[in-house]
Amino acid sequence: MNPFPRRKVITDLSGETCLERFPAPPRGAPEIFVGYPSTYSVAMSNLGFHYIFAEASRSGKFRVERFFSDTAPFTLETGRRLAEAVCLLISVSYEEDYINLVRMMIGSGIEVNREKRGGRPLVIVGGPAISANPLPLSEIIDAAVIGEGEGTTASILEILGGSEIEKTEKVVERLSDVDGIFIPGRKDSRAMFRKEKTRDVFPHSVIMTGKTVFPDTMLFETGRGCPGACGFCLATSIYRPYRPAALSPIVKALDDSLVRPPKVGIVSTAVTSHPQFEELIDIFKKRDIQIGLSSLSAEGIDSSTMGILSDAGVRSASLAPETGDESVRFQVGKRTADEVYINAAALLAENGVRRISLYLMTGLPGEDDGIFESTGDFLGRLSKAAPGASFSVHINTMVPKPWTPLQFFAMPEIQVIRRRLKGLSSVCRKAGMRAKTKSIRSSVRQAVLSLGDQRAGRALIDYASGGASWKMALTSAGVDIGSVHRERGLDGNLPWYCIEGPSNHEALLKRYEGMVRR
């Protein structure tokens, strides 16, 4: 029996609404499959994935199909096996999705090792996790997009659309000349982190579906980067400075859409920081389109803003104070006082917002068991300020990320993290709030992959292929499991420094020392 059947027809595209019509490719066009190593529901909420799929489809040069962890080893549209593609373009947002990526390749009969695969198919990846540190996948992939991918994607598609697409070495050679492309395995490969500093046109979704975390919603990225300076935040570090989206392309996308979306989702690290926020909301209100928001910046919530949101029918919101201890919050660079969150919660409740989500972290510099009392006081004040509102709290463990000041930071030992998560959950319940915590095992594994090098990638392959447990795979690959619980790289020796990154070592180290040596 063939363990890798050639084709499985996937026909359930019901619930999808195409917002844009793409040109039909010519007969015999190269097959490029665009993927996301998580479920369809998660992937179709990711604007990076939408952008790559749309750009490849708009070119008219390729037969473009999609694949996800719950369709692999087949494509969604026609059930072609992934191994049939000339190239796989894969967007990766989270380090733990590397596991799905490897499993998808193995299940498709695609050789995971780059050198043995010989470019059949080419595997090109991008996304925030890859941009920060491509080393764990460097023995798997043919190329990585480092930094903001809009301009780089155009260059990749131009190369793939050329006459030499079947000549792997020629394609890789041309890719190596593109700014923002990292070619692993080359001694002289030092990609420069690409930033679109003047860009003000950002992605929007091109397909709506009811089978996603944002049902039947057209998503718009309305700003990139962040006005803040949180020391743990990858998005802040790699995408700064903050750049608001231009309004005219948003209007054009709505007017050109094949159908009017019933709802739009505004995606940004700082939704209300857009300098034309009122005009932005009016664009959707005038078209009688419901509005959903990503996390709000508490500093951006005032009576005027809440009036706009209330008129637009917004009834749920998210705030990210990160910690209930104001001094710890200030220490890690989030210089927003407790009182700002209290006032924001009051304004949200007064203007009809009945569901408020809070995002907290544990394992931050300056934190000790006093966090329980300070968080209890903070949550109590929030609840009192917003009578009638229900709160849900999501508690994660801080994972050090490359190119952030806290890349050097030692995560607390597991027993400390466990005690803090348990204590914070108890504090939330006492405040009458639902609490959800992320698995400690997941957070530590994410840290190993975030901070790792080629050895972490070898462990990844061993584990994802079912050859060993995660712990055994790490040990076999020579990965020091305890390294995430110790400081690292103070001497400037870090794996991802093979990338010409968005910051320099001295500046990051200075900020780090200011956070932990207080």
Secondary structure, 3 states (H helix, E strand, C coil): CCCCCCECCCCCCCCEEECCCCCCCCCCCCEEEEEECCCHHHHCCCHHHHHHHHHHHHCCCCEEEEEECCCCCECCCCCEEHHHCCEEEEECCCCCHHHHHHHHHHHCCCCCCHHHHCCCCEEEEECHHHHHCCHHHCCCCCEEECECCHHHHHHHHHHHCCCCCCCHHHHHHHHCCCCCEECCCCCCCCCECECCCCCCCCCECCEEECCCCCCCEEEEECEECCCCCCCCCHHHHHHCCCEECCHHHHHHHHHHCCCCCCEEEEECCCHHHCCCHHHHHHHHHCCCCEEEECCECHHHCCHHHHHHHHHCCCCEEEEEEECCCHHHHHHCCCCCCHHHHHHHHHHHHHCCCCEEEEEEEECCCCCCCCHHHHHHHHHHHHHHHCCCCEEEEEEEECCCCCCCHHHHCCCCCHHHHHHHHHHHHHHHHHCCCEEEECCHHHHHHHHHHHHCCHHHHHHHHHHHCCCCCHHHHHHHHCCCHHHHHCCCCCCCCCHHHHCECCCCHHHHHHHHHHHHCC
